[in-house]
Amino acid sequence: MKLGVYDAILHDRPLDQAIEVVAGLGLTGMEINSGGFLPPVHLPDMDDIISSPAAAKRFLGQFDGTGIEIAGLNCNGNPLHPDPAIGQAHAADVERSVRAAGALGQTRVVTMSGLPGAEDGASVPNWFVNAWNSASLDAIDRQFDVAVAFWQRIDRLARDNGVKVALELHPQNIVFNPATIRRLVDQGGLTNIGVELDASHLFWQQMDPIAVVRDLGPLVLHAAAKDVRINPAVAINGVLDNSFRKLRPDEQRTNLGGDEWANEWPVNSSWDFVALGRGHDTAYWTEFLRALHDVDPDMAVNIEHEDTSLGRIEGLEIAAGVLRAALSTL
């Protein structure tokens, strides 16, 4: 298996220094952000790479002799957002990422399925958490029609570029569990669309990532190593706690496209993203890798660090230690 790091946590330094960090962790891959919610800090010349084999060769040359190789591109965003300032921009990033991956000899692009509004003319996405009423199912049917049309186009583009697109099973997206990825693939007749198995968003939904890998089998194309700790507050507020705080314009905040911004995490949270091993032990991650290995022995598994209690390098070191130990046991 191929173990690496998703580079967003290293956007505070240039690419050559980020490569050094990943090599120092004893890992071999770097998944590079290529747009969406975050800018392509380490891949700024995507259009040149797409149009010029020489530019692609120069970019790849930065990895020569480092022991690190590119392990996919990542443009997580909402390409189906009804606000064109967000949806159209993120959709263009998905297309550009697929073309750039083809130019760089990459076979994986990671993104999200996206989420449309509930009806024509909507300005914001609408995620139906529990569609117990008929109107909600009608709206979901419409959302799938929108999603299928978009992903059929991306599917053709991916085939033309020798790429497979791995959708993260992420809440607030139309695809967030096995049933929804199967519906998208089956309804659209898709051949080059599958799943990026990020365990963290399955944990907090009370799913078992290992069982999900075994259920989806070859639909799993790529994986992220990120852990979740369930906190005592879950007994009171449940996993769907919405106690976020909207940050003011004068506070440091992350733009998600258009005029959308990331909120402050709940203070007494029901669950938190944590470094590998702080939510589930090494034995669990060994079995997670085993399930992925059974699907594809060459599967790329990249650390995504979002543990806010740890520094950038500290969190990566802890996660890498657990991941290497799990692979060694396997």
C-alpha positions in Angstrom: 0.0 0.0 0.0 1.0 3.6 -0.5 1.0 5.9 2.5 1.1 9.7 2.2 -0.2 13.1 3.3 -2.9 15.4 1.9 -1.0 18.6 1.5 -3.6 21.1 2.7 -2.0 21.1 6.2 1.3 22.1 4.6 0.0 25.1 2.6 2.0 27.3 5.1 5.3 26.4 3.2 6.5 26.0 -0.4 6.2 22.7 -2.2 9.9 21.7 -1.7 9.6 22.1 2.1 6.3 20.3 2.2 7.9 17.4 0.3 10.7 17.3 2.9 8.2 17.1 5.7 6.4 14.1 4.1 9.7 12.3 3.5 10.7 12.9 7.1 7.6 11.1 8.2 8.7 7.9 6.5 5.8 8.2 4.0 6.0 8.1 0.2 3.0 10.0 -1.3 1.6 13.5 -1.4 -2.0 14.2 -2.4 -2.0 17.7 -3.8 -4.9 20.2 -3.5 -6.0 21.4 -6.9 -8.9 23.8 -6.0 -12.4 23.7 -4.6 -12.7 25.0 -1.1 -9.0 25.7 -0.9 -6.6 27.3 -3.5 -4.1 25.1 -5.3 -1.1 26.4 -3.3 1.3 23.8 -4.4 -0.1 23.5 -7.9 -0.5 27.1 -9.1 0.2 26.5 -12.8 -2.5 24.0 -13.6 -3.4 25.5 -17.0 0.2 25.5 -18.1 0.5 21.8 -17.0 -2.6 20.9 -18.9 -1.5 22.6 -22.1 2.2 22.0 -22.1 4.0 18.6 -21.6 7.1 20.5 -20.8 5.4 22.3 -17.9 4.1 19.0 -16.6 7.6 17.6 -16.8 9.0 20.5 -14.9 6.4 20.1 -12.2 7.1 16.4 -11.8 10.8 17.1 -11.7 10.4 18.7 -8.3 9.7 15.2 -6.9 12.7 13.6 -8.5 15.1 12.0 -6.0 12.9 12.9 -3.0 11.3 9.5 -2.4 7.9 11.2 -2.7 5.5 10.8 -5.5 2.2 12.5 -6.3 -0.6 10.4 -4.8 -3.7 12.0 -6.4 -5.1 15.5 -6.8 -7.8 16.8 -4.4 -10.4 19.5 -5.3 -13.1 19.0 -2.6 -15.9 21.5 -3.0 -19.5 21.8 -4.1 -19.7 21.7 -7.9 -23.5 21.5 -7.7 -24.0 24.6 -5.5 -26.9 26.7 -6.9 -24.9 29.9 -6.4 -22.9 30.1 -9.6 -20.1 32.0 -7.8 -19.5 28.8 -6.0 -21.0 25.9 -8.0 -19.6 26.9 -11.4 -16.2 27.8 -9.9 -15.9 24.4 -8.1 -17.2 22.5 -11.2 -14.5 24.2 -13.3 -11.9 23.1 -10.7 -13.1 19.5 -11.0 -12.7 19.6 -14.7 -9.4 21.3 -14.5 -8.2 18.8 -12.0 -9.1 15.8 -14.2 -7.2 17.3 -17.1 -4.2 18.1 -14.9 -4.2 14.6 -13.5 -4.1 13.2 -17.0 -1.3 15.5 -17.9 0.7 14.5 -14.9 0.1 10.8 -15.3 -2.1 10.6 -12.3 -5.1 8.3 -12.1 -7.0 9.7 -9.1 -8.9 12.9 -8.5 -10.6 13.3 -5.1 -13.6 15.6 -4.7 -17.1 15.6 -3.3 -20.3 14.8 -5.2 -21.8 18.2 -4.4 -25.3 19.2 -3.3 -27.9 21.2 -5.3 -30.8 23.3 -3.9 -34.1 21.6 -3.2 -35.9 23.3 -6.1 -35.4 25.4 -9.3 -34.2 28.9 -8.4 -32.7 27.9 -5.0 -29.8 30.0 -3.8 -28.4 27.6 -1.2 -27.9 23.8 -1.0 -30.4 21.7 0.9 -29.4 18.4 2.6 -32.3 16.2 3.7 -31.1 14.5 6.9 -34.2 12.3 7.3 -36.6 12.3 4.4 -39.6 10.8 6.1 -42.1 12.8 4.0 -42.9 12.5 0.3 -42.0 16.1 -0.6 -38.4 15.5 0.7 -38.1 12.4 -1.5 -39.4 14.3 -4.5 -36.8 17.0 -3.9 -34.0 14.3 -3.6 -35.1 12.8 -6.9 -34.7 16.3 -8.5 -31.3 16.7 -6.8 -30.1 13.3 -8.2 -31.2 14.4 -11.7 -29.0 17.5 -11.4 -26.1 15.4 -10.0 -26.4 12.7 -12.6 -26.2 15.1 -15.5 -23.1 16.8 -14.1 -21.3 13.5 -13.2 -22.0 11.9 -16.5 -20.1 14.8 -18.1 -17.2 14.4 -15.7 -17.3 10.6 -16.1 -16.7 11.1 -19.9 -13.9 13.6 -19.2 -12.3 11.2 -16.7 -12.4 8.3 -19.2 -10.8 10.5 -21.9 -7.9 11.4 -19.5 -7.3 7.9 -18.0 -8.5 9.2 -14.6 -10.9 7.9 -12.0 -12.7 10.3 -9.7 -13.1 9.4 -6.1 -16.0 11.0 -4.2 -15.6 11.5 -0.5 -18.6 10.1 1.4 -19.4 13.4 3.2 -22.5 14.6 4.8 -24.1 17.7 3.3 -23.5 16.1 -0.1 -25.9 14.1 -2.2 -23.4 11.2 -1.9 -22.6 10.4 1.7 -23.0 6.6 2.2 -23.0 3.4 0.1 -26.6 3.7 -0.9 -26.1 7.1 -2.4 -22.9 6.4 -4.3 -24.6 3.3 -5.8 -27.6 5.3 -6.8 -25.4 7.9 -8.5 -23.3 5.3 -10.4 -26.3 3.2 -11.4 -28.6 6.0 -12.4 -25.8 7.7 -14.4 -24.3 4.5 -15.9 -20.9 5.9 -14.6 -17.7 3.9 -15.2 -15.0 6.2 -13.8 -16.6 7.4 -10.6 -16.1 5.8 -7.2 -15.3 6.5 -3.6 -12.6 8.1 -1.5 -13.0 6.3 1.8 -12.4 8.9 4.5 -13.1 7.0 7.7 -13.7 10.2 9.8 -17.1 11.2 8.3 -18.3 7.6 8.6 -17.3 7.4 12.3 -19.4 10.3 13.4 -22.4 9.0 11.4 -22.0 5.8 13.5 -20.9 3.8 10.5 -18.1 1.3 10.5 -15.5 2.2 7.8 -14.2 -1.3 7.6 -17.7 -2.7 6.9 -18.2 0.1 4.3 -15.0 -0.8 2.5 -16.1 -4.5 2.3 -19.6 -3.5 1.2 -18.4 -1.2 -1.6 -15.4 -3.3 -2.8 -14.0 -2.1 -6.1 -16.0 1.2 -5.9 -13.4 2.2 -3.3 -10.6 3.9 -5.3 -8.7 6.0 -2.8 -8.6 6.5 1.0 -8.0 9.2 3.7 -6.6 8.5 7.1 -8.4 10.7 9.6 -9.8 9.8 13.0 -12.8 11.0 15.1 -13.3 11.0 18.8 -16.9 10.8 20.1 -17.3 13.0 23.1 -19.7 12.7 26.2 -21.8 15.6 24.8 -23.1 13.3 22.2 -25.4 11.8 24.8 -27.2 15.1 25.0 -26.9 16.7 21.6 -26.4 13.7 19.3 -24.1 13.6 16.3 -26.1 16.2 14.3 -25.5 19.0 16.8 -25.6 22.4 15.0 -24.1 24.6 17.7 -21.7 26.3 15.3 -20.9 30.0 15.6 -20.8 32.3 12.6 -17.5 34.2 12.5 -17.5 37.9 12.0 -15.7 39.5 9.0 -13.0 40.9 11.4 -12.2 37.5 12.7 -9.8 35.0 10.9 -12.0 32.7 8.8 -11.7 30.5 5.8 -13.6 31.3 2.6 -15.5 28.4 1.0 -16.3 30.3 -2.2 -18.5 33.2 -3.0 -19.7 34.7 0.4 -19.7 31.4 2.3 -17.3 30.9 5.2 -16.3 28.1 7.6 -18.0 28.5 11.0 -16.4 28.1 14.5 -16.7 24.6 15.8 -19.1 23.9 18.7 -17.4 24.6 22.1 -18.8 21.5 23.9 -18.7 19.3 20.7 -20.4 15.9 20.3 -17.4 14.8 18.3 -14.0 16.1 17.1 -11.6 15.3 14.3 -8.4 13.9 15.9 -5.1 12.5 14.8 -5.0 8.8 14.1 -4.9 6.8 17.3 -6.7 9.4 19.4 -10.1 8.0 18.5 -9.4 4.4 17.4 -6.4 2.4 18.2 -3.7 1.0 15.9 -5.4 -2.4 15.9 -8.4 -0.7 14.3 -6.3 1.0 11.6 -4.6 -2.3 10.9 -7.9 -3.8 10.0 -8.9 -0.7 8.0 -5.7 -1.1 5.9 -6.4 -4.8 5.6 -9.9 -4.2 4.1 -8.4 -1.6 1.7 -5.6 -4.0 0.7 -8.1 -6.7 -0.1 -9.8 -4.2 -2.6 -6.5 -2.9 -4.1 -3.0 -3.8 -2.8 -1.7 -0.5 -4.3 -4.4 1.7 -2.7 -3.2 5.2 -1.7 -4.0 6.1 1.9 -3.2 9.7 2.7 -3.3 11.4 6.1 -5.6 14.4 6.5 -4.7 16.3 9.6 -7.5 18.4 11.2 -6.8 17.9 14.9 -6.9 21.5 16.1 -5.3 20.5 19.5 -2.1 19.6 17.7 0.4 21.6 15.6 0.8 20.9 11.9 3.9 18.7 12.2 3.0 17.2 15.6 -0.3 15.9 14.3 1.3 14.5 11.2 4.0 12.8 13.2 1.4 11.1 15.5 -0.8 10.0 12.6 2.2 8.8 10.5 3.4 6.7 13.5 0.1 5.0 13.8 -0.3 4.4 10.1 3.2 3.0 9.7 2.6 0.7 12.8 -0.7 -0.5 11.3 0.9 -1.3 8.0 3.8 -3.1 9.7 1.4 -5.2 11.6 -0.6 -5.9 8.5 
